[in-house]
Amino acid sequence: MDLKTYLVKKRALIDNALKAYLPEPEGPAAELIRAMNYSLFAGGKRLRPILCMAGAEAVGGDEQLALPVACALELIHTYSLIHDDLPAMDNDDLRRGKSTSHKVFGEAIAILAGDGLLTEAFHLMTRIDLPDKVDSRTLQEVIALIATAAGYQGMVGGQVIDIQTAGTEIEPSLVEFIHTHKTGALIAASVSSGAILGHGSKQQVEAVTSYGNSIGLAFQISDDILDVEGDSNEMGKGVGGDAQKGKNTYPSVHGIEKSKKILREIIEKAVEPLKQFDLRADPLRHIARYIIERKR
């Protein structure tokens, strides 16, 4: 399959759906909605929603059933980036080649824009006009999965440890904990929720979840490596920031070459459970390879 064509097609589908779901910046809350839209449409890869739909496809499900949840995942991811860029966190000026939200709208509106995106994600997943082929029990399972991945047991918890350990030496196992929670949890939940929405069997969902756990960790290791070797023009943000902030990353703990070796091993581990699937899982297989090859 042609992964580039697949990604472009899925990004267009997701972008169109997001534009339909979110309101126009009108009325008293216009500035807040404008800030939400600013970060949401700043040129993201849409990896998480694409993985959600690819997870549904892999088990023979309908990607349209997964689309609302896929869009909700992108809202959660975007909220996390807005908050991550704040002066109290990473204090970044650029994101995807554009000024970060707090640089454009001020810190207060940026915080509230993140809050708005997070809460709108759960509103979107519980709207009564969503596809009626998704039964309430399945939807409840997916929402619980995503909430756990986004909260203190997942992304938020990993971010806390990342902040608390900056500038200190920690064990490699704790770096893995940070990565699997801060970044990996929501990525894993994305592909797993797609498989659940696609009515995959217990065995299929377990296989897809194993894949998701591996690529979630792999994606953050790839980010670590790009922060050392990446091109700031291609990435749309500065490089070398992790070292400047004293972040604990795979290159800082293992060195760059060993980190690349670990990354390759994790990708091989990721695709192993997909052997039970047919060609419909090819997008997942190719996305795993893309994580090693990506430049931004």
N, C-alpha and C positions, 0 to 999 in steps of 0.2 A: 504494500500500500504506500501511497504518497503521504507521509505524515504532514508535510507543510500544507498541502491542500486541505487535509482533514482539519488541522488546527485553524486555518483561516475560515473554513466553513463553519466550524463550531463557534469560533469567536464572534462571527457575524450573527449567528443565531442567538447567542447569549446577549450580545449588545442590544439587539433589537428587543429582546424580551425585557431586559433591564430598563430600557427607555419607556417601554409600555407600562411597566410596574410602578416606576417612580413618578411622583407628581411633578408638574412644571413649577419653577420657582416663582410662585405668585402668593399674594396675600401677606399677612403679618410675618409669616415664617419664611418669606422668600429668601432671605440671606442664608438661613440655615440650610434650606433645600439646595441653594446654589453651591454651598460649600460641600454638601454631600455628593452632589453631581460632579463637582470639580475633581475630587479624588477618585470617584468611581469610574469616570471616563478619561482617566489620565494615561491610558495606554497599557493596561495590565495584560499579562499573558493569559489570564482566565484559566489557569491550570486546574484549580480546584473544581470549578463547575464542569470543565471538560472531562476531568476524571470521573465526576459523578455520572455524567451521561455515558461515558465509555464503560463504566462499571455496569450500568443497566444493559448496554448493548452486549457486553461479554456473556451475560447469562441469558441472552435471547429476549430481553425486555424492550419496551418502547422508550426511546430517549425523551419523547414529549412528556411522559409521565414524570420524568426526573427533572425536567427543565425548571419548574418553580423552585424546587429545593436547590438545584444547581445555582440558580441566581441568588438565593438566600446565602449560600456559602460564599459567594463573591462579596456580598454585603458585609458579612462577618470579617472576611479577610481584609477588606478595605478599611473597615473601622480599626482593625488592629494595626494597620500601617500608619494611619493618621496618629494614633496614640503613641506608637513606637517612635515616631519622628519628633515628638514634643521635646522641648528643652529639659523637662524632668526625666526623660527617658534617654533617647540617643542623640537628641538635639541636632537633627539633620536638616539641611537647607534644601536639598534636592531629592526628588523621588521621581523616577522614570523620566528624567530630563526636565522636569518642571519644578517650580518652587513648591515646597511642602505646604500643606494646608494652613498651618499656623503662621507661615510667612505671608500668606495672602490674606487670610481672614482674621488673624489674631488668635491667641491661644484659647480664649474662651469659646469662640465659635468653632474652632477645630475640635476641642473636646466634645462639644455638644453635637457636632457633625458625626463624630465617631459613635457617640451614644445613639444618635438617630438612626444610623445605619444598622447597628447591632439590634436595636429593638424592632426596626422595620423588617429585618431578616426573619424574626420569629412571627411577626404579623403576616408576612408573605407565606410562610409555611402553613399557617392555620386559616388562610382565607377560604371562605365557603365556596368560592367559584373555581377552586382548583380542580384538576381532573378527577371525576368521580370514580375512576377505576382504581384509585388508591384508597383502600379501606382505612378507617380511622385507627385501627390497631397497628397497621403497618406504619402509618404516618407518625403515630405516637412513638413507635420504636425508633424511627429515624430522627425525630426531633430530640429525643432523649440522648441518642448517640452523639448528635452534633453539639448539644448543650454541654455534655460532658467533655467533649474534645476542645471546646472553646473556653471552658471555665478553669477553675482552680486545679482540676485534675488533669488538665491538658495545657492549652496554649498560655493562659494567664499564669498558671503555676510555673511553667517552664521559663516564662519571661521574668518572673520574680527571682528565681534562682540565678538566671543570667545576670541580672542587675546586682544581686547581692554578692556574687563571686567575682565580679569584674576587678581586675588588679590583684587577684590572689592566685596562687597555684592550687589546682584541684586535681583530683584523680580522673583518669580518662573515663571511668564509668559515670562520673557526674556530668562530664561534658556530653556523653551520650544521652544521659537523662534530660539535660537541657534541650538538646536538639530534637529528641523524640517527642518532647512535650511542647516546646515553643513553636516548632514548625511542623513536626511529623504528625501530631495528633489530628489536626484539622485536615491534612492531606489524606491520612488514612481513613478518616470519617467520610471524606468526600467520595472515595471510590467504594467504600462499604455501603454507604447510604444508597448509591446508585444500584448496587447489586440487590439490595433489599427491595427498593422500589421496582426493580425489574423482575421481582418475584423469583429470585434465584433460590435454589435449594440450600439447605443448611451447609452442605459440603461446598457448594459453589461460593456462598458468602464467606465461609471460612478461608477458602483459597484466595479470594479477592482481598480479604482483610489482611492476610499474610503479605500479599503483594504490596498493599497500601502502607503497611507498617515499615516495610523495607524502603520503598521509594520516598517516604516521608523523611526518614533519616538521611537518605542519599541526597535529597534535594538541598538540605541544609549544609551538608558537607560540601556539595558543589558550590553553594553560596560562599562558604568559607574560603574555598580555593580561588574563586573569582575575585574575592576581596583582596587577595594577594597578587594574582596574575592577570586579572581582568583589565579590559580597556574601559576607562571611565566614560568615554564617548558612546560606546556601544551599550553600556549598562545604564546610562542616564543618571548616574550618581557617582560620587567619589569612591576611590578605592583606598585601601590601607586604613580605613576607619576602625576596623576591629582591633588592630594593634595599638592605634592611638588611644583607644578607650580602654585598653587592657582586657578585652573580651577573651574568654576562654573558647578557643575554636579547635577544630581538628588539626590544622597546620601548626597552631601554637603549642599543642600538646604532643602531636605525633611527627611534625615536620611535613613539608609539602609532598614529598614523594611517597611516603607511607600513607598519607591521606588519600592520594590518588589511587593507591593500591587497595585501600579499604573501600573506597568508593566503587571501584570495579567489582570487588567481591560482593558488595551489598546488592549491586544491580543484578549480578548473576543469581544471587539468592532470591531476589524479587521476582524474576521471571519463572523460576522453577515451579511454583504452584500453578502457573497458567498452562502447564502441559495438558491438563485435563480439558481445556477449552479448545474450540475450533477457531476458524479465522476471524470470528467476531470479536475475539480478544486481541487481535493484532494491534489495535490502537494502544492498548495498555502495554504491550510488548515494546512498541516503538517509542512510546513516551518514556519508558525506562531508559532506553538507549539515548534519547534526547537529553536526559538529565546530565549525562557525561559530556555530551557534545556542545551543550548550550553556551552562549557567550554573554548572556545577560539574564 
